[in-house]
Amino acid sequence: MTPLAVHGNMGPDTYQIASHRLSPMPAGKVVFRRSGGVVYLTLDRPRTGNRLSADMADALLQWCPALDQDPTVRLVVLTGRGACFSCGWEPLRPGQGPVRAAGALAAVHKPIIAAVNGDCTDQGLELALACDIRVAVPEARFGLTHTAHGLIPWDGGTQRLSRLLGPARAMEMLLLAELVDGQQAYQMGLVHRLAESGELWDVVEEVASRILGGASVALAYAKEAVHHGMDMTLEQGLRLEADLNFILHSTSDRAEGIRSFLERRSPRFTGE
């Protein structure tokens, strides 16, 4: 499979995998950038607070499976341009159904970091909840305010928030439709790392470096064990964990991990 790459005259927001060329993205929607094994996706509608539009959702729905299929992509970082991560959804036109994209992010087997550079509310928070690690600045605000508008979340918010924080805390956020700041979000476990203002990317890069030090296959299996195990009984989840461990033993990365431990050196994982 051809590695995901940027092609010279195709523009920065188009890439190609094998013989399948993905459609160019309209300017100012989602910006794609790659550095080594890390892909950065930036929601790029700062004048609207990076509210999710149909075009942006289509980009994520198209790109996420392609990123997942590329073995040279090891990590994805999602962020927003400007002062907001994402402040919700673009107003729906008459007759238009809800726009969804969080499921595409959640289905990616590679680790995904949400770099929350500012307010992360409504559908923006639903996107962040679909990521594995959330790093935020203290001034960022978080919340699902749908009920204040006569709505309920439609991109996984009710389910992912309750699984993350528990039903009591999720119910409070949903029914009161109140915003919490970065410090509160960190204390309740909604955010994994809190970065001082101006240091967001230092923290993101440190977290990314830690993740990239692991084996790609093991990272993917760990995600699968957690996500699928949550829908199982404890006994079923333990069996899933055992099965994934058994499969992992047949990989080259597992053998390299053992060799590097015995030889007292850093492992050189290949993703196989």
LOFISE-187387 format. One record per residue (C-alpha): residue in three letters; x, y, z. Coordinates in steps of 0.001 Angstrom, whole numbers. Example, Ala and Ser with C-alpha at 12.3 -4.5 7.8 and 13.67 -1.06 7.14 Angstrom:
! residues 2
[ALA [12300 -4500 7800]]
[SER [13670 -1060 7140]]
***
This chain:
! residues 272
[MET [0 0 0]]
[THR [1363 3375 -981]]
[PRO [2113 5602 2011]]
[LEU [-96 8600 2531]]
[ALA [1716 11572 1083]]
[VAL [1244 15117 -165]]
[HIS [1681 15503 -3916]]
[GLY [3252 18576 -5437]]
[ASN [631 20058 -7757]]
[MET [-2346 18505 -6046]]
[GLY [-2449 21079 -3254]]
[PRO [-1815 20553 464]]
[ASP [-5244 19102 1207]]
[THR [-5214 16192 -1248]]
[TYR [-3403 12901 -942]]
[GLN [-3418 9547 -2571]]
[ILE [-3434 6001 -1268]]
[ALA [-2575 3253 -3746]]
[SER [-4558 4004 -6925]]
[HIS [-7396 5736 -5082]]
[ARG [-7188 9502 -5174]]
[LEU [-9141 11269 -2481]]
[SER [-11085 14344 -3499]]
[PRO [-9493 17776 -3001]]
[MET [-10913 19606 -10]]
[PRO [-12546 23031 -462]]
[ALA [-10289 25792 845]]
[GLY [-10822 26769 4438]]
[LYS [-12519 23577 5660]]
[VAL [-10093 20975 7010]]
[VAL [-6345 21344 6565]]
[PHE [-4164 18250 6279]]
[ARG [-498 18214 7260]]
[ARG [1891 15345 7794]]
[SER [5140 15125 9750]]
[GLY [6692 11664 9687]]
[GLY [4177 9190 11056]]
[VAL [1935 11910 12503]]
[VAL [-993 13426 10602]]
[TYR [-2426 16763 11758]]
[LEU [-6033 17582 10855]]
[THR [-7033 21183 11510]]
[LEU [-10639 22367 11503]]
[ASP [-10233 25536 9485]]
[ARG [-13280 27807 9730]]
[PRO [-12085 30212 12445]]
[ARG [-14609 32940 11617]]
[THR [-17419 30534 12530]]
[GLY [-15669 29136 15593]]
[ASN [-14789 26064 13487]]
[ARG [-18402 24936 13570]]
[LEU [-18795 21592 11833]]
[SER [-20217 21956 8334]]
[ALA [-21320 19261 5899]]
[ASP [-18093 19773 3915]]
[MET [-15958 19347 7029]]
[ALA [-17853 16214 8026]]
[ASP [-17412 14800 4519]]
[ALA [-13670 15431 4759]]
[LEU [-13390 13551 8040]]
[LEU [-15628 10736 6785]]
[GLN [-13370 10365 3748]]
[TRP [-9996 10836 5373]]
[CYS [-10388 8796 8558]]
[PRO [-10741 5372 6849]]
[ALA [-7876 6261 4499]]
[LEU [-5612 7220 7395]]
[ASP [-6544 4010 9169]]
[GLN [-5536 1919 6153]]
[ASP [-2128 3531 5751]]
[PRO [468 1557 7772]]
[THR [2898 4479 7815]]
[VAL [438 6699 9709]]
[ARG [946 6036 13416]]
[LEU [-847 8901 15116]]
[VAL [-3471 11543 14290]]
[VAL [-3805 14968 15944]]
[LEU [-7072 16896 15600]]
[THR [-7172 20608 16407]]
[GLY [-8855 23860 15405]]
[ARG [-7524 27031 13865]]
[GLY [-7795 30297 15739]]
[ALA [-9257 30785 19199]]
[CYS [-11624 27791 19169]]
[PHE [-11299 24055 18799]]
[SER [-14906 23838 17589]]
[CYS [-18005 25586 18895]]
[GLY [-20642 23217 17600]]
[TRP [-22471 22788 14344]]
[GLU [-23323 24939 11384]]
[PRO [-27051 25810 11368]]
[LEU [-28938 23169 9428]]
[ARG [-30749 24154 6270]]
[PRO [-34459 23309 5932]]
[GLY [-34819 19611 5186]]
[GLN [-31168 18863 6057]]
[GLY [-30532 16037 8491]]
[PRO [-27907 16063 11241]]
[VAL [-24265 16096 10109]]
[ARG [-22147 13451 11831]]
[ALA [-18396 12798 11842]]
[ALA [-17400 11615 15346]]
[GLY [-18012 7976 14465]]
[ALA [-15380 8139 11728]]
[LEU [-12813 9402 14238]]
[ALA [-13782 6773 16817]]
[ALA [-13392 3994 14234]]
[VAL [-9715 4799 13571]]
[HIS [-7476 2164 15147]]
[LYS [-4505 4551 15390]]
[PRO [-4286 6769 18494]]
[ILE [-5912 10198 18086]]
[ILE [-5038 13249 20189]]
[ALA [-7434 16185 20434]]
[ALA [-5351 19358 20837]]
[VAL [-8010 21610 22344]]
[ASN [-6743 25112 21688]]
[GLY [-9943 26890 22754]]
[ASP [-13670 26434 23293]]
[CYS [-14836 22882 22644]]
[THR [-18598 22776 22802]]
[ASP [-21586 20899 21422]]
[GLN [-20579 18958 18299]]
[GLY [-17022 20141 18795]]
[LEU [-16968 18318 22126]]
[GLU [-18515 15286 20453]]
[LEU [-15553 15219 18061]]
[ALA [-13109 15554 20962]]
[LEU [-14858 12740 22850]]
[ALA [-14231 10468 19857]]
[CYS [-10473 11018 20285]]
[ASP [-8344 8946 22664]]
[ILE [-6386 11673 24460]]
[ARG [-7519 15250 25061]]
[VAL [-4964 17975 25791]]
[ALA [-6393 21423 26511]]
[VAL [-5555 24954 27574]]
[PRO [-7110 26253 30839]]
[GLU [-9211 28913 29110]]
[ALA [-10977 26355 26895]]
[ARG [-14627 25809 27765]]
[PHE [-16421 22486 27421]]
[GLY [-20090 21608 27302]]
[LEU [-23054 20077 25506]]
[THR [-25732 22763 25383]]
[HIS [-28126 21069 22962]]
[THR [-31030 20867 25431]]
[ALA [-31013 24659 25798]]
[HIS [-31868 24783 22073]]
[GLY [-34547 22096 22242]]
[LEU [-32180 19403 20943]]
[ILE [-30093 16520 22203]]
[PRO [-26576 15565 21012]]
[TRP [-26628 13541 17784]]
[ASP [-22950 12718 17177]]
[GLY [-22359 10351 20086]]
[GLY [-22291 12885 22917]]
[THR [-24827 11212 25207]]
[GLN [-23096 7841 24919]]
[ARG [-19414 8756 24954]]
[LEU [-19756 11365 27709]]
[SER [-21608 8981 30030]]
[ARG [-19084 6212 29403]]
[LEU [-16231 8594 30133]]
[LEU [-17557 10487 33167]]
[GLY [-20324 8203 34426]]
[PRO [-24077 8774 34110]]
[ALA [-24403 11232 37021]]
[ARG [-21822 13740 35762]]
[ALA [-22953 13307 32142]]
[MET [-26572 13930 33157]]
[GLU [-25544 17121 34940]]
[MET [-23724 18471 31895]]
[LEU [-26518 17490 29517]]
[LEU [-29505 18722 31523]]
[LEU [-27987 21937 32886]]
[ALA [-26328 22760 29541]]
[GLU [-23580 24590 31435]]
[LEU [-19991 25123 30338]]
[VAL [-16962 24075 32391]]
[ASP [-13486 25520 32005]]
[GLY [-10299 23610 31278]]
[GLN [-9377 23206 34937]]
[GLN [-12791 21784 35794]]
[ALA [-12663 19514 32743]]
[TYR [-9264 18240 33871]]
[GLN [-10457 17591 37414]]
[MET [-13480 15593 36249]]
[GLY [-11406 13503 33814]]
[LEU [-12774 14991 30612]]
[VAL [-9279 16292 29776]]
[HIS [-6138 14156 30205]]
[ARG [-3489 16887 30152]]
[LEU [-3815 20591 30927]]
[ALA [-1267 22820 29215]]
[GLU [-391 26332 30302]]
[SER [-1287 29047 27822]]
[GLY [1271 29072 25032]]
[GLU [2483 25556 25842]]
[LEU [-278 23469 24258]]
[TRP [1873 22140 21447]]
[ASP [4783 21365 23742]]
[VAL [2482 19118 25762]]
[VAL [877 17605 22652]]
[GLU [4284 16774 21208]]
[GLU [5402 15240 24510]]
[VAL [2291 13034 24625]]
[ALA [2707 12130 20953]]
[SER [6349 11192 21525]]
[ARG [5354 8876 24363]]
[ILE [2726 7181 22194]]
[LEU [5066 6867 19216]]
[GLY [7539 5056 21460]]
[GLY [5099 2155 21637]]
[ALA [4346 -553 19100]]
[SER [1621 305 16580]]
[VAL [3 -3128 16739]]
[ALA [-78 -3138 20531]]
[LEU [-1576 358 20578]]
[ALA [-4330 -690 18177]]
[TYR [-5095 -3836 20187]]
[ALA [-5192 -1852 23416]]
[LYS [-7763 499 21865]]
[GLU [-9809 -2450 20627]]
[ALA [-9749 -4138 24044]]
[VAL [-11015 -999 25787]]
[HIS [-13636 68 23243]]
[HIS [-15138 -3358 22569]]
[GLY [-14723 -4514 26152]]
[MET [-16996 -1725 27402]]
[ASP [-19926 -3373 25612]]
[MET [-19180 -6790 27125]]
[THR [-19449 -8433 30502]]
[LEU [-16231 -8551 32512]]
[GLU [-15785 -12225 31649]]
[GLN [-16238 -11548 27931]]
[GLY [-13873 -8595 28103]]
[LEU [-11204 -10711 29776]]
[ARG [-11542 -13289 27012]]
[LEU [-11163 -10552 24410]]
[GLU [-8032 -9306 26172]]
[ALA [-6601 -12841 26241]]
[ASP [-7400 -13381 22551]]
[LEU [-5727 -10137 21537]]
[ASN [-2675 -11025 23618]]
[PHE [-2498 -14385 21869]]
[ILE [-2609 -12717 18442]]
[LEU [-60 -10125 19532]]
[HIS [2434 -12875 20400]]
[SER [2635 -13744 16689]]
[THR [3759 -10256 15626]]
[SER [7283 -9102 14867]]
[ASP [6891 -6129 17196]]
[ARG [6181 -8442 20117]]
[ALA [9381 -10390 19404]]
[GLU [11326 -7132 19067]]
[GLY [9961 -5952 22410]]
[ILE [11301 -9078 24119]]
[ARG [14674 -8848 22354]]
[SER [15133 -5196 23219]]
[PHE [14310 -5902 26883]]
[LEU [16824 -8737 27064]]
[GLU [19461 -6680 25238]]
[ARG [18746 -3607 27384]]
[ARG [18134 -1258 24449]]
[SER [15262 772 23047]]
[PRO [12945 -1272 20825]]
[ARG [12798 -709 17070]]
[PHE [9193 -1426 16200]]
[THR [8135 -1829 12574]]
[GLY [4358 -2079 12934]]
[GLU [4316 -5729 11858]]
***
